[in-house]
Amino acid sequence: MTTNNLLTVYLMKKLNLFLFLLFIGVAAMGFTSRIAPDDFYAGKWDIVIVGTPNGDAKMVADLVRKDGKLTGQLTPADANAAKIPIESIEESANKLNLTFTAQGYNIAMELNKVDDDNLKGSIMNGMFDATAKRIKN
């Protein structure tokens, strides 16, 4: 074989290896995107606010995406209490900020992503700790 033929064979092997690795990388990215939830915050969350004057407050947040925007409501654990509409939601990859009105107070809740099923944060600028756990159907 001539030097040109050897060089061509060498380059073709390298190109085949590169294309194979590129294909594996693209396939892996597609597989992991299917595993991760398309809309992380949408769904139901058990929320516990620790240490309020009335004890630990428990509620369920029901978050839905409508027209590309996350909206929802809070349902207190007390069966007689009315549902509380969430007035605004700001979301990022690792943080969720909710504002709502309860007992005449405007309340801001900040929750940070801990893992795929848990959030942790506080309300009223750190006055009370809050946790949220995803409710799985």
N, C-alpha and C positions, 0 to 999 in steps of 0.2 A: 504494500500500500504506500501511496505517496504521502507526503506531509500534509497536503491539502485535504486528502481523504480522511486522515487521522484527526485533523483539526475539526472537520465537519462532523465526524462521528462524536467526538468529545463534546462539541457545542450542542448537538442534538440530545445527547444524554443529559446535559445540564439543563437544557430547555424543558425536556420531559420531566425532570425532577422538579423544576420550578413550577411548571403547570400543575403537577400532581399536588404539591404543597399548597398552591393557591386554591385548588379545588377543595382540598380538605379544610382549609381555613374558612372558605365561604360556606361550606356545608355545616361546619361547626357553629358559625355565627347564626345561620338560619335555624339550627336546632335549638340553640340556647334562647333565641328570641321567642320561640314557640313555648318554651318552658316558662319563661318569665310572664307574669300577668301583663296583659295589654294595658290595663288601667289600674295601677297599683292601689290607689286610694278608694276607688269605687267599691261599694259593698257595705256590709254591716260590720260595725265595730263596737265591742263592749268597752265603755269608757268608765274609769273610776277616778274621781277627784278626791284626794286624800286630805283629811283634816279640816273640812269646812266646819263652821260653827254648828251645823246640824249633823255632824258626823260625815262619814265618807259618802259622797254622792255618786250614785251609779246611774248610768243611762246608756242607751244604744244610739249610735249615730248611724243613720241610713244615708249613705252618699251615693248619688247617681250622676252620670254624665248626661247632660241635655244640651244639644247644639254645641258640643265641644267644651262646655263649661260645667265644672263640678258644682252640684247643688245638693241640698239635703235637709234633713231635720233630725232633731234629737228627741228621743222618747225616754222620759224619766222612768226609773224603776217603779215609782209609785203609780199604781194602776189608775188612780184618780186624777193624776196630773195631766195637763194638756201637753200635746206635742209642741216642741219649740222649733220654729223655723230657723235655719242657719242663714244669717243675713249676708255674710260674705265668706268666701273661701279663697285663699291664696295657696297655691301649691308649687312645689319644686320637687326635684328628684328625691331629696332627703328630708323635706320639711313640709308640714301642713299647718296653716294658720286659719282658725275658724273664729268668727265673731257672731255672737247671738245675744239676745236679751233674756235675762231670767230674774225674776223677783224684782223687776224694776232697775236692774243693773245691766249696763253694756259690758259683756264679758269677752275677752280675747283669750283664745286658747292656742298655744303653740305646741305642736307635737312633732318630734323628730323620729325618723325611721331608725329602729333598733335592728330589726331583721325583717324577713318577709311577712311575718304575722304580728309584729309588735311595734308600737310607737310609745315614746315616753317624752314628757315635757311638763308644762305648767300652764296655769291660768293666771290672769291678772298680773302679768309681769313677774312671775315667780312666787306669788303669794301662796299658791297651793300647787302641789305636785299632781300630775295627771298621767295615767297610763291608758293605752288602748290595745285591745287584742282583737284580731280579726275573727269574726264569726264565720266558720266554714259550714257550708251547706252540705 
